[in-house]
């Protein structure tokens, strides 16, 4: 069986980020950011961008669940890297939020 050929890059937009719409904007596949003294707009592409208000359950179902199930079913290794501030739901999004390992 062939291994997936590339990684999937997703972004979850923090609800607080929407207060500063003059500095950045987002759509379903990217984020544009104004930077520097000339306010040059730079675009950062993603495979998927989750808007503010997206539930952690949705992120788990759309991003992590299939990766985890496929790795277990086929005896493969898989890596999911979540980066962000403390308390923002990274662990919940990856594990599905179960309190006990047996609930997963």
N, CA and C of each residue as an Amber inpcrd file, in Angstrom:
protein
   312
   0.8340000  -1.1890000   0.0000000   0.0000000   0.0000000   0.0000000
   0.8750000   1.2470000   0.0000000   0.4570000   2.2090000  -0.7690000
   1.2430000   3.4320000  -0.8890000   0.9780000   4.3700000   0.2790000
   2.0270000   5.0120000   0.7010000   1.9090000   6.0190000   1.7550000
   1.4060000   7.3210000   1.1270000   0.7020000   8.1390000   1.8920000
   0.2980000   9.4420000   1.3640000   1.5270000  10.2170000   0.9060000
   1.3910000  10.9460000  -0.1940000   2.5550000  11.5790000  -0.8060000
   2.9270000  12.9260000  -0.2000000   2.0420000  13.5320000   0.5580000
   2.3770000  14.8440000   1.1280000   1.5690000  15.0950000   2.3820000
   1.9760000  16.1190000   3.0720000   1.2710000  16.4890000   4.2900000
   0.0590000  17.3480000   3.9470000  -0.7950000  17.5200000   4.9280000
  -1.9640000  18.3870000   4.7990000  -1.7700000  19.5360000   5.7680000
  -1.8880000  20.7440000   5.2840000  -1.6880000  21.9290000   6.1090000
  -3.0210000  22.6400000   6.3100000  -3.4120000  22.7400000   7.5780000
  -4.6780000  23.4180000   7.8920000  -4.4270000  24.5130000   8.9140000
  -5.3660000  25.4350000   8.9920000  -5.2760000  26.5560000   9.9200000
  -6.6230000  26.7440000  10.5890000  -6.6080000  26.9610000  11.8840000
  -7.8140000  27.3150000  12.6210000  -7.6640000  28.7830000  13.0070000
  -8.5510000  29.6260000  12.5050000  -8.4660000  31.0520000  12.8020000
  -9.0140000  31.2960000  14.1980000  -8.1980000  31.9360000  15.0280000
  -8.5840000  32.2680000  16.3900000  -9.7140000  33.2940000  16.3710000
 -10.7540000  33.0930000  17.1710000 -11.8630000  34.0600000  17.1830000
 -11.4270000  35.4910000  17.4720000 -10.4070000  35.6580000  18.2830000
  -9.9400000  37.0020000  18.6040000  -9.2730000  37.6790000  17.4220000
  -8.8050000  36.8920000  16.4680000  -8.1200000  37.4430000  15.3090000
  -9.0460000  38.2540000  14.4080000 -10.3300000  37.9980000  14.4590000
 -11.2540000  38.7070000  13.5790000 -11.4260000  40.1690000  13.9580000
 -10.9460000  40.5610000  15.1310000 -11.0480000  41.9600000  15.5410000
 -10.1190000  42.8600000  14.7320000  -9.1180000  42.2850000  14.1140000
  -8.1500000  43.0890000  13.3840000  -8.1900000  42.7420000  11.8970000
  -9.3240000  42.9110000  11.2640000  -9.4920000  42.5710000   9.8550000
  -8.6240000  43.4240000   8.9300000  -8.1460000  44.5760000   9.4000000
  -7.3190000  45.4090000   8.5310000  -5.9400000  44.7940000   8.3100000
  -5.5000000  43.9080000   9.1870000  -4.1730000  43.3040000   9.0510000
  -4.1970000  41.9690000   8.3130000  -5.2970000  41.2540000   8.3870000
  -5.3590000  39.9850000   7.6860000  -6.7870000  39.6430000   7.2790000
  -6.8550000  38.7680000   6.2840000  -8.1440000  38.2580000   5.8210000
  -7.9460000  36.7870000   5.4980000  -9.0340000  36.0230000   5.5190000
  -8.9190000  34.6050000   5.2220000 -10.1080000  34.1270000   4.4110000
  -9.8670000  33.0370000   3.6940000 -10.9490000  32.3340000   3.0200000
 -10.7300000  30.8400000   3.2680000 -11.4040000  29.9710000   2.5510000
 -11.3430000  28.5420000   2.8510000  -9.9980000  27.8990000   2.5200000
  -9.1420000  28.5740000   1.7640000  -7.8630000  27.9660000   1.3790000
  -6.6420000  28.8350000   1.6320000  -6.7880000  29.9390000   2.3440000
  -5.6100000  30.7500000   2.5940000  -5.8590000  31.9390000   3.4990000
  -4.7430000  32.5500000   3.8870000  -4.7660000  33.7370000   4.7310000
  -3.8590000  34.7700000   4.0880000  -4.3300000  35.9980000   3.9940000
  -3.4740000  37.0770000   3.5150000  -3.1970000  38.0160000   4.6810000
  -1.9450000  38.4390000   4.7690000  -1.4970000  39.2630000   5.8850000
  -0.8010000  40.4940000   5.3420000  -1.1560000  41.6570000   5.8890000
  -0.4420000  42.8880000   5.5540000   0.7610000  42.9770000   6.4720000
   1.9260000  43.2120000   5.8850000   3.1290000  43.2690000   6.7110000
   4.0490000  44.3850000   6.2450000   4.9310000  44.7850000   7.1400000
   5.9220000  45.7960000   6.8090000   5.3590000  47.2040000   6.8010000
   6.2470000  48.1500000   6.5880000   5.8450000  49.5520000   6.6180000
   5.0070000  49.9370000   5.4010000   5.1360000  49.2080000   4.2960000
   4.3770000  49.5170000   3.0870000   3.0700000  48.7360000   3.0140000
   2.7610000  47.9810000   4.0820000   1.5280000  47.2110000   4.1530000
   1.3700000  46.2670000   2.9590000   2.4970000  45.6430000   2.5720000
   2.4690000  44.6680000   1.4970000   1.6330000  43.4590000   1.9410000
   0.7520000  43.0110000   1.0710000  -0.1140000  41.8840000   1.3970000
   0.5550000  40.5910000   0.9170000   0.7040000  39.6430000   1.8350000
   1.2790000  38.3430000   1.5080000   0.2360000  37.2660000   1.7280000
   0.1810000  36.3030000   0.8050000  -0.7990000  35.2240000   0.8840000
  -0.1100000  33.9460000   1.3480000  -0.7290000  33.2540000   2.3050000
  -0.2340000  31.9810000   2.8010000  -1.2900000  30.9250000   2.5090000
  -0.9840000  29.9900000   1.6010000  -1.9830000  28.9840000   1.2310000
  -2.0490000  27.8300000   2.2320000  -3.2360000  27.2720000   2.4030000
  -3.4790000  26.1020000   3.2380000  -4.4050000  25.1630000   2.4800000
  -4.3720000  23.8940000   2.8510000  -5.3130000  22.9540000   2.2600000
  -6.7290000  23.2420000   2.7320000  -6.8370000  23.7470000   3.9510000
  -8.1470000  24.0760000   4.5160000  -7.9610000  25.1000000   5.6200000
  -8.8520000  26.0720000   5.6790000  -8.8610000  27.0690000   6.7430000
 -10.2020000  26.9530000   7.4680000 -10.1350000  26.7300000   8.7740000
 -11.3380000  26.6510000   9.5960000 -11.6200000  28.0370000  10.1690000
 -12.8170000  28.5850000   9.9310000 -13.1310000  29.9290000  10.4300000
 -13.3830000  29.9340000  11.9300000 -13.4090000  31.1260000  12.5410000
 -13.7500000  31.2090000  13.9590000 -15.1030000  30.5420000  14.2040000
 -15.2190000  29.8930000  15.3300000 -16.4660000  29.2240000  15.6600000
 -16.5150000  27.7650000  15.2560000 -15.5210000  27.3070000  14.4990000
 -15.4690000  25.8910000  14.1340000 -15.2470000  25.0770000  15.3920000
 -16.0170000  24.0220000  15.5700000 -15.8690000  23.2040000  16.7700000
 -14.6280000  22.3240000  16.6820000 -14.1060000  21.9840000  17.8410000
 -12.9590000  21.0790000  17.8850000 -13.3380000  19.7150000  17.3310000
 -14.5740000  19.3060000  17.5300000 -15.0630000  18.0460000  16.9770000
 -14.9730000  18.0540000  15.4510000 -15.3200000  19.1680000  14.8290000
 -15.2280000  19.2890000  13.3760000 -13.7830000  19.1640000  12.9120000
 -12.8660000  19.8240000  13.6090000 -11.4520000  19.7310000  13.2530000
 -10.9730000  18.2880000  13.3820000 -11.3330000  17.6210000  14.4710000
 -10.9480000  16.2210000  14.6570000 -11.4840000  15.3590000  13.5190000
 -12.7590000  15.4920000  13.2010000 -13.3740000  14.6750000  12.1520000
 -12.7600000  14.9510000  10.7770000 -12.5070000  16.2170000  10.4610000
 -12.0120000  16.5880000   9.1290000 -10.5170000  16.3760000   8.9370000
  -9.7460000  16.4870000  10.0090000  -8.2890000  16.4590000   9.8700000
  -7.6500000  15.2080000  10.4560000  -8.0130000  14.8510000  11.6510000
  -7.2620000  13.8450000  12.3950000  -7.8150000  12.4230000  12.3340000
  -9.1050000  12.2790000  12.3640000  -9.7060000  10.9550000  12.5150000
  -9.2400000   9.9740000  11.4420000  -9.3140000  10.3550000  10.1650000
  -8.9230000   9.4380000   9.0950000  -7.4420000   9.0790000   9.1520000
  -6.6100000  10.0390000   9.5360000  -5.1690000   9.7780000   9.6590000
  -4.9210000   8.7260000  10.7340000  -5.5830000   8.8860000  11.8700000
  -5.3990000   7.9590000  12.9830000  -5.9450000   6.5780000  12.6440000
  -7.1510000   6.5210000  12.0960000  -7.7610000   5.2300000  11.7460000
  -6.9260000   4.5150000  10.6910000  -6.4700000   5.2270000   9.6670000
  -5.6510000   4.6140000   8.6200000  -4.3400000   4.0670000   9.1840000
  -3.7140000   4.8110000  10.0710000  -2.4560000   4.3490000  10.6680000
  -2.6710000   3.0730000  11.4710000  -3.7360000   3.0320000  12.2520000
  -4.0230000   1.8450000  13.0660000  -4.4060000   0.6610000  12.1760000
  -5.2850000   0.8880000  11.2160000  -5.7560000  -0.1910000  10.3410000
  -4.6400000  -0.8180000   9.5140000  -3.6650000  -0.0180000   9.1150000
  -2.6080000  -0.5120000   8.2250000  -1.2500000  -0.6450000   8.9100000
  -1.2010000  -0.4750000  10.2010000   0.0510000  -0.6210000  10.9350000
   1.1020000   0.3970000  10.5450000   0.6770000   1.5810000  10.2230000
   1.5910000   2.6440000   9.7870000   1.8250000   3.6330000  10.9120000
   2.8510000   4.4050000  10.7250000   3.1030000   5.5390000  11.6100000
   2.4200000   6.7670000  11.0200000   2.0320000   7.6670000  11.8750000
   1.4460000   8.9320000  11.4340000   1.8510000  10.0150000  12.4210000
   1.9980000  11.2090000  11.9270000   2.3450000  12.3360000  12.7860000
   1.3690000  13.4730000  12.5340000   0.8360000  13.9960000  13.6010000
  -0.0020000  15.1890000  13.5290000   0.6560000  16.2150000  14.4410000
   1.0050000  17.3490000  13.8680000   1.6460000  18.4050000  14.6410000
   0.6340000  19.5340000  14.8190000   0.3930000  19.8940000  16.0580000
  -0.5170000  21.0030000  16.3580000   0.2900000  22.0830000  17.0630000
   0.1790000  23.3010000  16.5680000   0.9370000  24.4190000  17.1170000
  -0.0360000  25.5220000  17.4960000   0.1400000  26.0750000  18.6750000
  -0.7110000  27.1760000  19.0950000  -0.5710000  27.4410000  20.5750000
  -1.3030000  28.4170000  21.0420000  -1.2540000  28.8250000  22.4490000
  -1.8560000  27.7640000  23.3570000  -1.4510000  27.7850000  24.6150000
  -2.0090000  26.8750000  25.6180000  -3.5030000  27.0960000  25.7590000
  -4.2250000  25.9930000  25.9110000  -5.6530000  26.0740000  26.1620000
  -6.5160000  26.3450000  24.9470000  -5.9750000  26.2170000  23.7370000
  -6.7550000  26.5270000  22.5370000  -7.3680000  25.3060000  21.8690000
  -7.1720000  24.1060000  22.4470000  -7.8480000  22.9210000  21.9350000
  -7.0340000  22.0140000  21.0450000  -5.7250000  22.1610000  21.0540000
  -4.8890000  21.3220000  20.1870000  -5.0460000  19.8390000  20.5180000
  -4.9140000  19.4880000  21.7780000  -5.0220000  18.0800000  22.1870000
  -6.4220000  17.5560000  21.9140000  -7.4290000  18.3330000  22.2030000
  -8.8030000  17.9160000  21.9470000  -9.0100000  17.6490000  20.4620000
  -8.5090000  18.5360000  19.6110000  -8.6950000  18.3730000  18.1710000
  -8.0190000  17.1050000  17.6540000  -6.8980000  16.7320000  18.2420000
  -6.1760000  15.5460000  17.7800000  -6.7590000  14.2610000  18.3400000
  -7.1320000  14.2590000  19.6040000  -7.5700000  13.0160000  20.2440000
  -9.0820000  12.8430000  20.2500000  -9.8240000  13.8710000  19.9510000
 -11.2680000  13.7840000  20.0130000 -11.8160000  14.1550000  21.3710000
 -10.9490000  14.4520000  22.3210000 -11.3630000  14.9920000  23.5920000
 -11.7320000  14.0110000  24.6730000 -11.5400000  12.7260000  24.4600000
 -11.9020000  11.7510000  25.4930000 -11.0500000  11.9530000  26.7390000
 -11.6700000  11.8400000  27.8980000 -10.9520000  11.9830000  29.1670000
 -10.1450000  10.7270000  29.4790000 -10.6780000   9.5750000  29.0980000
  -9.9870000   8.3080000  29.3740000  -9.5540000   7.6790000  28.0370000
  -8.3890000   7.0420000  28.0420000  -7.8940000   6.4090000  26.8320000
  -8.8940000   5.3830000  26.3040000  -9.5710000   4.6680000  27.2010000
 -10.5190000   3.6270000  26.7730000 -11.7380000   4.2120000  26.0440000
 -12.0010000   5.5090000  26.1870000 -13.1290000   6.1480000  25.5200000
 -12.8100000   6.5260000  24.0740000 -11.5640000   6.4670000  23.7060000
 -11.1650000   6.9090000  22.3580000 -11.4720000   5.8540000  21.3350000
